[in-house]
Amino acid sequence: MNRKHLALLATLVGTLGYAQAAAICPIKPIHNHGPFIKFGMFKGHLISPDDPASAAAWEGPLVITQPSGTTCSVKTGIFDASFFQAGSHFLYATIYSGSEANQILIDARDCSVPWVSPQFTGDPHLTNHNSFQYHEAAPVKIGANCMPVSFAQGGRNR
């Protein structure tokens, strides 16, 4: 290789390294239609609405249908209508009891819940495409792998 080729190769390697460092998990709000949600190749069905005519919360469980047609369910609390898709198979959902809420991370491949946020009030807000802001709790940054990389005291991996 001559110097010109080496310089071009160095530029390409540097550009690829920068792109990898700047990668973020694609997170987007999901607008459910009644008890049904669709995120990526997965479908969710919320069971036991608080008001069958105009539900704002569901007692659960959340039944997830995987691309293969297999189903699994998540029963962790009362779900509200705040859902966010993260990457290809993660779902951030808000659950509550009384006036206290938590955001949970659901892996739709097996319905596991690998993370629970600290308690907060109100609704979570997505900021900068990679952080959740909570009322009365510290923000949580989401890493390129769609998992929380920083969280306030009280947040926990399960």
ZIGIWO-V968355 format. One record per residue. N is the residue number from 1. RES is the residue in one small letter. PSI is psi as a letter, one per 40 degrees, with the letter a starting at -180 (999 if undefined). OMEGA is omega in whole degrees, -180 to 180 (* if undefined). Layout:
BEGIN
N_RES_PSI_OMEGA + N_RES_PSI_OMEGA
END
This chain:
BEGIN
1_m_i_176 + 2_n_i_-177 + 3_r_d_-180 + 4_k_d_179 + 5_h_d_178 + 6_l_d_179 + 7_a_d_178 + 8_l_d_178 + 9_l_d_179 + 10_a_d_178 + 11_t_d_180 + 12_l_d_179 + 13_v_d_178 + 14_g_d_179 + 15_t_d_178 + 16_l_d_178 + 17_g_d_179 + 18_y_d_-179 + 19_a_d_179 + 20_q_d_-179 + 21_a_d_-177 + 22_a_e_-178 + 23_a_h_175 + 24_i_i_177 + 25_c_h_176 + 26_p_h_180 + 27_i_h_178 + 28_k_i_177 + 29_p_i_177 + 30_i_h_178 + 31_h_h_-178 + 32_n_i_178 + 33_h_g_-174 + 34_g_b_-176 + 35_p_e_-174 + 36_f_h_175 + 37_i_i_176 + 38_k_h_177 + 39_f_h_-176 + 40_g_b_-180 + 41_m_e_-177 + 42_f_i_175 + 43_k_i_177 + 44_g_i_177 + 45_h_h_180 + 46_l_h_-175 + 47_i_i_175 + 48_s_g_179 + 49_p_i_177 + 50_d_d_178 + 51_d_h_-177 + 52_p_d_-179 + 53_a_d_-176 + 54_s_g_-174 + 55_a_i_173 + 56_a_e_180 + 57_a_i_-179 + 58_w_h_-180 + 59_e_d_178 + 60_g_i_11 + 61_p_i_168 + 62_l_h_179 + 63_v_h_-179 + 64_i_h_175 + 65_t_h_-179 + 66_q_i_-178 + 67_p_d_-180 + 68_s_e_-176 + 69_g_e_177 + 70_t_i_178 + 71_t_i_172 + 72_c_i_-177 + 73_s_i_179 + 74_v_h_179 + 75_k_g_-176 + 76_t_e_-177 + 77_g_a_178 + 78_i_h_-180 + 79_f_h_168 + 80_d_a_-173 + 81_a_e_-178 + 82_s_h_-180 + 83_f_i_177 + 84_f_h_173 + 85_q_h_177 + 86_a_h_-178 + 87_g_a_-175 + 88_s_d_-172 + 89_h_e_178 + 90_f_i_178 + 91_l_h_172 + 92_y_h_-178 + 93_a_i_177 + 94_t_h_176 + 95_i_i_180 + 96_y_i_173 + 97_s_h_-175 + 98_g_b_-179 + 99_s_e_-179 + 100_e_h_-180 + 101_a_i_171 + 102_n_i_170 + 103_q_h_178 + 104_i_i_175 + 105_l_h_-180 + 106_i_h_172 + 107_d_h_-173 + 108_a_e_179 + 109_r_d_-178 + 110_d_e_180 + 111_c_f_176 + 112_s_i_179 + 113_v_g_-175 + 114_p_e_-176 + 115_w_i_176 + 116_v_h_-179 + 117_s_i_168 + 118_p_i_177 + 119_q_i_178 + 120_f_i_173 + 121_t_i_-180 + 122_g_a_-178 + 123_d_i_174 + 124_p_i_178 + 125_h_h_177 + 126_l_h_178 + 127_t_i_178 + 128_n_f_179 + 129_h_e_-178 + 130_n_e_177 + 131_s_i_173 + 132_f_h_176 + 133_q_h_-179 + 134_y_i_173 + 135_h_h_178 + 136_e_f_174 + 137_a_i_-180 + 138_a_i_-180 + 139_p_i_178 + 140_v_h_177 + 141_k_h_-179 + 142_i_h_-178 + 143_g_i_-179 + 144_a_d_179 + 145_n_e_178 + 146_c_e_177 + 147_m_i_177 + 148_p_h_177 + 149_v_d_176 + 150_s_h_178 + 151_f_i_-176 + 152_a_i_175 + 153_q_h_-177 + 154_g_d_173 + 155_g_i_-176 + 156_r_i_168 + 157_n_i_180 + 158_r_999_*
END
